[in-house]
Amino acid sequence: MTTVALLAAAWTLIPHSTEHTVVTMRDYPIQPVPFTAVKIDDAFWKPRIETNRTVTIPYAFQQCEEHGRVKSFEYAAQQLQGQDPTGKPMPVYPFDDTDIYKTIEGASYSLNVHPDKKLEDYVDLLIAKIGAAQEPDGYLYTARTINPKKPHEWSGAERWVNEEEQSHELYNLGHLYEAAVAHHQATGKKTLLDIAVKTADLLVKTFGPGKRKIWPGHEIIETGLAKMYRETGKREYLELAQFMIECRGGKGEYWQAHKPVLEQDEAVGHAVRAAYLYAGVADVAALTGQPQYIETIDKIWHNAVEKKLYITGGIGATGGGEAFGANFDLPNQSAYAETCAAIANDYWNQRQFLLHGDAKYVDVFERTLYNGMLSGVGLEGKSFFYANPLATSGHYKRSPWFACSCCPTNVVRFIASVPGYVYGVRESDLFVNLYVGSTAEVKMPKGRTLRVKQETQYPWDGKVTLTVDPSTKKKYAVRLRIPGWAREEASPGGLYSFADKSGKTYSAKLNGKAIKGTLKDGYLVVDRVWSKGDKVELDLPMPVRKVVARDEVQANRDRIAFQRGPIVYCAEGIDNPNREVRDLVVAKGAEFKTVSEPDTLKGIVALTGKADRVLRNEDGSIDRTPVTLKLIPYCTWDNRGMSPMAVWLPTTPEGAHVLPKVRPVYSTAKVSVSGRPTRPDAVNDLKSVKRSRDEGDFMHWWPTKGTTETVTYTFEKPQTFKSSGVFWFDDTGVGECRVPASWKLLYKAPDGSWQPVKTASSYGVGLDTMNNVSFEPVTATAFRIEVSLQKNWSAGIQQWVLE
């Protein structure tokens, strides 16, 4: 049966708390087994979920208190009570309210599986504050309510008028709806749901056919309204979600509003917003049965996965706009790959699976889950990545929090919900999607139950035992996902492939006898009458695999990455000689072995093998020194302090960071840069640069624009130079850095003042070249370049040379 036919036929009962009426409605042909029915006792996931519960959730609430998120609701309530708002600070961002909502959502999931009176009471207190900040007609947006005469600068003069660009009024509500539904289902309480219903009813009165037209500048309200429809049975919420989707068109790609949704066929713009939109379109497609929506997001999915997906599952290549780049433009060092985008990508791929029942969507989900999502939170649960680059010179580190804290609070809610992605059910089919040590009570048709127990050391070992106990003897089709990496498919569509064949294949046994069957949509189907205690043994061999990218991915030509099972590996300086990895070359045929390290990074399987460290002689020839290279799971990097890191390793010296045996004097200088630059030490790290756009290690001032900035070299003793050169960074087409308007070279005089050098040549600002300038020899302890940025543009430097 086709997906469209399934959608037309799929009518399902949506479970609610006992306080709410069960509503019958069309929905996804496959339904996820709820996280409340899956009890995880897995050595990998259980401690991570417990850390999220005991550390990250309380920490997120604490940070929301300390950074004014809670105060915003209190100030809004005071305004509604007639108190003078003068002097009450606005939220830093108008979407700061969502940090409260997302953390409540994560706390609700946690409360459902692990009752905690103290946490529940605190959540109740927050909900009361949220309710007190809601205006009488249902409007809820502290960035305006605190001071309606002078709201947040992003908010616009009136309600909703700036929503399509930056007010985030609907974005806030989308996260409120997701939290409200989670809280209601977890606790049975309607306190937050009632607040959400009041806001949703206001939206229905305000927007829709014959009323005001609107589309959200930052999507997520679409999935929120779909959840509200499921929870309340109010079809007008679903109709409003569809209306907002269909209002798009005639604006920019950044908001996915450049074309009507049904005319779009490429993943573009802000990656988080995009994936939330595609997830919302999937929800509306499932709930309305409209096949044209499915056709649209299927096209976009192929573009995203086959041309714009990082090997870690990250999406959004560029920091400029936090956006998708061009096809195959996947830089490593400057990769943005926001944690929120990884989470949104998983939400989208989960829905693609629920629509189609194809394992390829779960393959992408799993890749993102174990790599690009999980890297976003430190092992201790209190440090975070916003962006997740695939290489660094050692200047990038986790942060305890962010002014824009969308990523930490998104991690809170997502990790708490992981048990809900293990299984899916369609009629008498049970889909086993993730291999996680656990027990589950799965509701099947006609009131029957399947109790499923998984025993495994996944992702470190591919052996999985499933014990199936049906409530009554009945024929069911248990569909075991055979991951792409176990079927010689590195990624759907061939963006990545394995450099060689593994020579090992998966196998399965039922009650000790080999299962003979064929794959269907990536699943091994065991269709039989099940009896209590039936046991399936699945063996997914996990050899170390070398991965290569399509040749169109310029950043990864003549490079390889390493993967074992679902885990992508990286080299981190802290494990390797000289705390460096960028000067290493790995032969294509090099063999790597596994090393179990239970005491490292809370337990990992590491990889070790041979590589060459390369240095350049004065005559230009290359010296190669054999070294032992250690690789760790990408999701665990930067948990032991800053050091260089790389996922993609060069197979030739041309791709390595080759240092000269004799280092020039300027490379030993102490570097200081004005403002708040990124990677200041990159300017004298001696890397080889060919293009201004090269995505290697560079320094930039973004998002600062139009200012005058400085870079200073300071030496321990006076040095004499007579020429200088600057290779500018410029990311035209993907970011907001351009060559500067002008620059000049200064030296520090004996009296401490900065004096210009006497030059007979001009200061160049050319692209893709070293802009050299000669001057009368100067002896000094410090030299400085003064850079005037173009109006409305930032700037950056690949290399600054003094000779």
Salt bridges, closest charged atoms under 4 A:
ASP27 OD2 - ARG230 NE 2.64
GLU50 OE2 - ARG53 NH2 2.70
GLU74 OE1 - LYS71 NZ 3.42
GLU74 OE2 - LYS129 NZ 2.61
ASP96 OD1 - ARG69 NH2 3.57
ASP99 OD2 - ARG69 NE 3.06
GLU105 OE1 - ARG413 NH1 2.97
GLU120 OE2 - LYS189 NZ 2.84
ASP121 OD2 - LYS117 NZ 2.82
ASP124 OD2 - LYS189 NZ 2.62
GLU135 OE1 - ARG159 NH2 2.83
ASP137 OD2 - ARG159 NH1 2.74
GLU165 OE2 - LYS251 NZ 3.14
GLU178 OE1 - LYS227 NZ 3.69
GLU178 OE1 - ARG413 NH1 2.61
ASP201 OD2 - LYS234 NZ 3.30
GLU219 OE2 - ARG248 NH2 2.71
GLU231 OE1 - HIS16 ND1 3.22
GLU231 OE2 - HIS184 ND1 2.69
GLU239 OE2 - ARG235 NE 3.91
GLU266 OE2 - LYS308 NZ 2.76
ASP283 OD1 - ARG230 NH2 3.87
ASP283 OD1 - ARG351 NE 2.96
ASP298 OD1 - HIS356 NE2 2.93
GLU306 OE2 - HIS302 ND1 2.73
GLU322 OE1 - HIS270 NE2 2.70
ASP329 OD2 - ARG693 NH2 3.38
ASP363 OD1 - ARG481 NH1 2.55
ASP363 OD2 - ARG487 NH2 3.34
GLU366 OE2 - ARG481 NH2 2.69
ASP429 OD2 - ARG426 NH2 3.21
ASP429 OD2 - ARG479 NE 2.96
GLU441 OE2 - ARG451 NE 3.39
ASP469 OD2 - LYS532 NZ 3.79
GLU488 OE1 - ARG545 NH2 3.05
ASP534 OD2 - ARG528 NH1 2.42
ASP551 OD1 - ARG557 NE 3.75
GLU552 OE2 - ARG550 NH2 2.53
GLU572 OE1 - ARG640 NH2 2.94
ASP575 OD1 - LYS630 NZ 3.84
ASP575 OD2 - ARG640 NH2 2.75
GLU580 OE1 - ARG582 NH2 3.04
ASP583 OD2 - ARG613 NE 2.86
GLU597 OE1 - LYS630 NZ 2.93
ASP612 OD2 - ARG624 NE 3.03
ASP623 OD2 - LYS661 NZ 2.26
ASP681 OD2 - HIS395 NE2 3.20
ASP685 OD2 - ARG582 NH1 3.64
ASP685 OD1 - LYS687 NZ 3.72
ASP694 OD1 - ARG691 NE 3.13
ASP697 OD2 - ARG582 NH1 3.63
ASP697 OD1 - ARG679 NE 2.99
ASP731 OD1 - ARG738 NH1 3.59
GLU736 OE1 - LYS705 NZ 3.22
GLU786 OE2 - LYS744 NZ 3.62
